[in-house]
Amino acid sequence: MSKVLSDPIDHGGLGSAAARGKKALNVGGLLMAAGTALLVCLSLLVCAFLDLLPWDVAIASTAGVGALVAAFYAMVRTGFNQRFSDPSLTTEQVAAAILFLAYIMYHAEMVRDALTQFYLVIMLYGALRLSAARLAALSILALAAHGTMLHLSYLRDQEYMDFEAATTEFAVLMVTLPWFAAMGGYVNRLRTRLTETNRQLEGALERIRDIATRDELTGTYNRRFLMESLARELARAGRSGVGFSVCLVDIDHFKAVNDTLGHAAGDEVLKQVAAIAGRGLRGIDVFGRFGGEEFLLVLPDTDPAGAKVLAERIRAAVAAETRVTVTIGVAQHAGGDAAAVLARADQALYRGKAAGRNTVLG
């Protein structure tokens, strides 16, 4: 018996797949952030190796960076990040990195000038995802954190701290960080426009594919696509030996509908029959308008008995729900080309017409 009635179209998993894709994107962003954190840790360890930084400070700072990365990773893996307006947590990651970098520099005054460059590295990570407004807010946070760090360092080491150098350092940051925020916002706007353009292009390509494969009136597949599907099934049958069946559906007395009620009524009948016949099909089944008032249904891995069950369901539904009836010819692939199997379905169809219509024969 065919799988037609037991294997409905499987639309499940699409939402979960999209969710998995978003989670993968968020994890990818975290890995990028982890790479940036690794650069900071390597720099601290190199400074410690060169006796520019106490080993305890380098190790403690490295552990703190690792803890931050682990905390954000856990938030993404557990789904806690979905509670935030931006599930990628880019703003939160950048803010945490800025504050922790200022904390490290407070304890690593000998290499503070070198570590200052990491403000720009951190902001660069945010520039890939954040708007100009958020980048501006983060640059203000960085200036406030750095200024606070310099002030606390001055209170701690007034006699040894180079006040002019620290002031110059802060002045340079006051210029570079806002400029970086503005440029980052510009890059982000370009990226957003490019993404929207790509989305529009994908939509246009999808519409072109629909035009090439869909019947304009009924929205079902057109003759060209149906013949391509038949060719694929013939090739698959030749490789695996698995057969398939076809159903040729013809609307009875369709010319009389057009002549009596007009072509608009005929078009409506075509759409109704297409909608009814297309219900409850499997994902592997192919249904479309073959020409005029004829429709073709290609049923992979389906024997004649299973095809007749489906055809009878379609016939009964059309008779019950519309003002017309249909006659359906069923045939199974038994060697030969597409023309051969279609010819057998067509012969069965005409036998049904001769028998009084509104029937299924195979």
C-alpha positions in Angstrom: 0.0 0.0 0.0 1.2 3.5 -0.7 2.6 5.9 1.8 0.3 8.6 0.4 -2.1 8.6 3.4 0.5 8.0 6.1 3.2 10.5 5.2 1.9 14.1 5.3 3.9 17.0 4.4 6.4 17.7 7.1 6.6 21.4 8.0 7.8 20.7 11.5 11.2 21.9 12.6 11.3 25.1 10.5 10.9 27.3 13.5 13.4 25.2 15.5 15.9 25.4 12.6 15.6 29.2 12.6 16.2 29.2 16.3 19.2 27.0 16.0 20.5 29.3 13.2 20.2 32.4 15.5 21.9 30.5 18.4 24.7 29.5 16.1 25.1 33.2 15.0 25.2 34.3 18.6 27.8 31.6 19.5 29.8 32.7 16.5 29.8 36.2 17.8 31.0 34.9 21.2 33.8 33.0 19.5 34.9 36.3 17.8 34.8 38.0 21.2 36.8 35.2 22.7 39.4 35.7 20.0 39.7 39.3 21.0 39.9 38.4 24.6 42.7 35.9 23.8 44.7 38.8 22.3 44.5 40.7 25.5 45.5 37.7 27.6 48.5 37.0 25.3 49.6 40.6 25.6 49.4 40.4 29.4 51.4 37.2 29.6 54.0 38.6 27.2 54.3 41.7 29.4 54.7 39.5 32.4 57.4 37.5 30.7 59.2 40.7 29.9 59.0 41.8 33.5 56.7 44.7 32.6 53.9 43.3 34.6 53.7 41.2 37.8 52.8 37.6 37.1 50.0 37.7 39.6 48.3 40.6 37.9 48.7 38.9 34.5 47.3 35.6 35.7 44.4 37.2 37.7 43.5 39.4 34.7 43.6 36.4 32.3 41.4 34.4 34.6 38.9 37.3 34.8 38.8 37.6 31.0 38.1 33.9 30.8 35.4 34.1 33.4 33.7 36.9 31.4 33.8 34.9 28.2 32.4 31.8 30.0 29.6 33.8 31.6 28.4 35.2 28.2 28.8 31.8 26.6 26.6 30.2 29.3 24.0 32.9 28.8 23.7 32.1 25.1 23.8 28.3 25.6 21.0 28.4 28.2 18.9 30.8 26.2 19.0 33.5 28.9 20.2 36.0 26.3 16.8 35.8 24.6 15.5 38.1 27.5 17.6 40.9 26.1 16.5 43.3 23.3 19.7 42.2 21.4 20.2 38.4 21.9 23.7 38.7 20.6 24.6 40.6 23.7 27.1 42.7 21.7 26.5 45.9 23.7 26.8 44.1 27.0 30.0 42.3 25.9 31.6 45.5 24.7 30.6 47.3 27.9 31.9 44.5 30.1 35.2 44.4 28.1 35.7 48.2 28.4 35.2 48.2 32.2 37.4 45.2 32.7 40.1 46.6 30.5 40.1 49.8 32.6 40.4 47.6 35.7 43.4 45.8 34.3 45.1 49.0 33.4 44.7 50.3 36.9 46.7 47.3 38.1 49.1 47.4 35.2 50.3 50.9 35.1 53.7 50.0 33.5 52.0 48.8 30.3 48.9 51.0 30.5 49.8 53.0 27.3 50.1 49.8 25.3 46.8 48.3 26.6 45.0 51.5 25.7 45.0 50.4 22.1 42.6 47.6 23.0 39.8 50.1 23.4 39.8 50.4 19.6 40.0 46.6 19.2 36.9 46.2 21.5 35.1 49.0 19.7 35.9 47.4 16.3 34.0 44.3 17.5 31.0 46.4 18.3 31.2 48.3 15.0 30.3 45.1 13.2 27.0 44.9 14.9 25.9 48.1 16.6 24.4 51.3 15.5 26.1 54.7 15.7 24.1 55.7 18.8 25.1 52.6 20.8 28.7 53.0 19.7 28.7 56.6 20.8 27.3 55.5 24.2 30.0 52.9 24.5 32.7 55.4 23.6 31.4 57.7 26.4 31.5 54.7 28.7 35.1 54.0 27.7 36.1 57.6 28.3 34.4 57.6 31.7 36.0 54.3 32.7 39.5 55.4 31.5 39.2 58.8 33.1 38.1 57.2 36.4 41.0 54.8 36.2 43.5 57.6 35.6 42.0 59.6 38.5 42.3 56.6 40.9 45.8 55.9 39.7 46.7 59.6 40.3 45.3 59.4 43.8 47.3 56.3 44.5 50.6 57.4 42.9 50.7 61.2 42.8 54.4 61.4 43.1 55.2 58.8 40.3 52.4 59.3 37.8 53.2 61.4 34.7 50.3 63.7 34.7 51.0 65.3 31.4 51.3 61.9 29.6 48.1 60.7 31.2 46.3 63.9 30.2 47.6 63.5 26.6 46.6 59.9 26.6 43.0 60.8 27.6 42.9 63.7 25.1 43.8 61.3 22.3 41.1 58.9 23.4 38.6 61.8 23.5 39.3 62.3 19.8 39.7 58.8 18.5 36.9 57.0 20.3 34.0 59.3 19.1 35.5 59.3 15.6 35.6 55.5 15.8 32.0 55.3 16.9 31.0 57.6 14.0 32.9 55.5 11.5 31.6 52.3 13.0 28.0 53.5 12.7 28.6 54.4 9.1 30.0 50.9 8.4 27.0 49.4 10.2 24.6 51.4 8.1 26.3 50.2 5.0 26.1 46.6 6.2 22.4 47.0 7.0 21.7 48.4 3.6 23.7 45.5 2.0 21.8 43.0 4.0 18.5 44.6 2.9 19.6 44.7 -0.7 20.5 41.0 -0.6 17.2 40.2 1.0 15.3 42.1 -1.7 17.5 40.3 -4.4 16.7 36.9 -2.9 13.0 37.8 -2.9 13.2 38.8 -6.6 15.0 35.6 -7.4 12.3 33.6 -5.6 9.6 35.4 -7.6 11.5 34.7 -10.8 11.7 31.0 -9.8 8.0 31.0 -9.1 7.2 32.5 -12.4 9.3 29.9 -14.1 7.8 27.0 -12.3 4.3 28.0 -11.3 1.0 28.3 -13.1 -0.1 32.0 -12.8 -3.8 31.2 -12.4 -3.8 28.3 -9.9 -0.5 28.8 -8.2 0.4 25.1 -8.7 3.4 23.9 -10.7 3.3 24.4 -14.5 3.7 21.9 -17.3 7.4 22.5 -17.6 8.1 21.7 -13.9 5.9 18.7 -14.0 7.8 17.3 -17.0 11.1 17.9 -15.2 9.7 16.1 -12.1 8.7 13.2 -14.3 12.2 13.1 -15.7 13.7 13.0 -12.2 11.4 10.2 -11.1 12.2 8.2 -14.3 15.9 8.6 -13.5 15.4 7.6 -9.9 13.4 4.6 -10.9 16.2 3.6 -13.3 18.8 3.8 -10.5 16.9 2.3 -7.6 14.1 0.3 -9.2 11.5 2.2 -7.0 8.4 2.9 -9.0 6.0 5.8 -9.0 2.4 6.5 -10.2 0.8 9.5 -11.9 -2.8 10.7 -11.8 -4.2 12.7 -14.7 -7.1 14.9 -13.4 -9.6 16.3 -16.0 -12.5 18.6 -15.1 -15.7 17.2 -16.6 -17.7 19.5 -19.1 -15.3 22.4 -18.4 -16.1 23.9 -21.8 -19.8 24.1 -20.8 -18.8 26.0 -17.7 -16.9 28.6 -19.7 -19.6 28.8 -22.4 -22.5 29.1 -19.8 -21.0 31.0 -16.9 -18.1 32.8 -18.6 -14.3 32.5 -18.4 -14.2 34.2 -15.0 -16.3 31.4 -13.5 -14.1 28.8 -15.3 -11.0 30.4 -13.8 -12.6 30.1 -10.3 -13.4 26.5 -10.9 -9.8 25.8 -11.9 -8.6 27.4 -8.7 -11.0 25.5 -6.6 -10.1 22.2 -8.1 -6.4 22.9 -7.7 -6.8 23.9 -4.0 -8.8 20.7 -3.3 -6.5 18.3 -5.2 -3.4 19.8 -3.6 -4.6 19.2 0.0 -2.9 16.6 2.2 -0.1 15.7 -0.2 3.3 14.5 0.9 6.3 16.7 0.6 7.7 14.5 -2.2 4.4 14.6 -4.2 4.3 17.0 -7.2 1.0 18.5 -8.3 0.3 21.1 -11.0 -1.7 22.3 -14.0 -0.8 20.2 -17.0 -2.7 22.2 -19.5 -6.2 23.7 -20.0 -8.5 21.9 -17.5 -6.1 19.1 -16.8 -3.9 18.6 -13.8 -1.1 16.1 -13.2 -0.1 14.5 -9.9 3.2 12.7 -9.6 3.4 10.3 -6.7 6.9 8.9 -6.0 7.2 5.5 -4.3 3.4 4.8 -4.8 1.7 1.8 -6.2 -1.5 1.9 -8.3 -3.7 0.9 -5.3 -2.4 3.8 -3.2 -2.7 6.2 -6.1 -6.3 5.2 -6.7 -7.1 5.8 -3.0 -5.7 9.3 -3.2 -7.4 9.9 -6.6 -10.8 8.8 -5.2 -10.4 11.1 -2.3 -9.8 14.0 -4.7 -12.7 13.0 -6.9 -15.1 12.8 -4.0 -14.0 16.1 -2.5 -14.3 18.0 -5.8 -17.8 16.6 -6.3 -18.8 17.6 -2.7 -17.3 21.1 -2.6 -17.7 22.5 -6.1 -20.3 22.7 -9.0 -18.2 20.4 -11.2 -16.8 16.8 -11.1 -13.5 15.3 -12.3 -12.4 12.2 -14.0 -9.0 10.8 -13.0 -6.8 8.4 -14.9 -4.2 6.5 -12.9 -1.1 4.8 -14.2 2.1 3.4 -12.8 5.6 3.6 -14.3 6.3 0.3 -15.9 9.3 1.0 -18.1 9.5 3.4 -21.0 9.8 7.2 -21.0 7.5 10.0 -19.6 5.4 9.9 -22.7 4.6 6.2 -22.1 3.4 6.6 -18.5 1.4 9.7 -19.5 -0.2 7.8 -22.4 -1.4 5.1 -20.1 -2.8 7.7 -17.7 -4.5 9.4 -20.6 -6.0 6.1 -21.8 -7.4 5.4 -18.4 -8.8 9.0 -18.3 -10.6 8.5 -21.6 -12.0 5.2 -20.4 -13.4 7.0 -17.4 -14.9 9.7 -19.7 -16.5 7.0 -21.8 -17.9 5.3 -18.6 -19.8 8.4 -17.7 -17.2 10.7 -16.0 -16.9 11.5 -12.3 -14.8 8.4 -11.8 -11.3 7.0 -11.2 -9.9 4.4 -13.5 -6.4 2.9 -13.8 
